[in-house]
Amino acid sequence: MKASTFRRLLNLWPPFLFTGVRVTELAPDWSQARVVLRLHRWNRNYVGTQFGGSLFAMGDPFWMLLLMHQLGRDYYVWDRAGSIDFVAPGRGDVYAHFVLDAPTVEQIRQQAAGGDKVLHWFEQELTLADGTVVARVRKQLYIRLKPEARGRT
């Protein structure tokens, strides 16, 4: 599926649609994604700031999706763990820019070449428009070369 089509589908996916998360960019080569969480009355918490669950949802799937498409079908890529550190109140729209660079993909590919599992941590800052960090989302991915692909690499 083309990245542009997938971006449109993500924006209609109920967990994003109903929390206010919008994917504004998904690079055609799956190397980066830009996401915004608009502050609305339906995603504010009791004190009027961004709801923590919406912030975590905003940062949840992108490292896995980007890496899956970068590595290709010969690899298992799963979320293994995740955490969020709340740094400052989200009193406005929150932004994230996920960038998966080629050296990181190559490093993971090399680590997984023998068929061993690879556990890799990614971290993403969620910021206001002025650059104020609202939260840091950490995701650990499990990566492994599929058995049928081990003899081909």
PyMOL commands that set and color helices and strands:
alter all, ss='L'
color gray80, all
select helices_A, chain A and resi 3-12+14-17+41-43+52-59+62-71+102-112+147-149
alter helices_A, ss='H'
color red, helices_A
select strands_A, chain A and resi 21-26+32-37+75-86+94-99+118-127+133-145
alter strands_A, ss='S'
color yellow, strands_A
deselect
rebuild
show_as cartoon
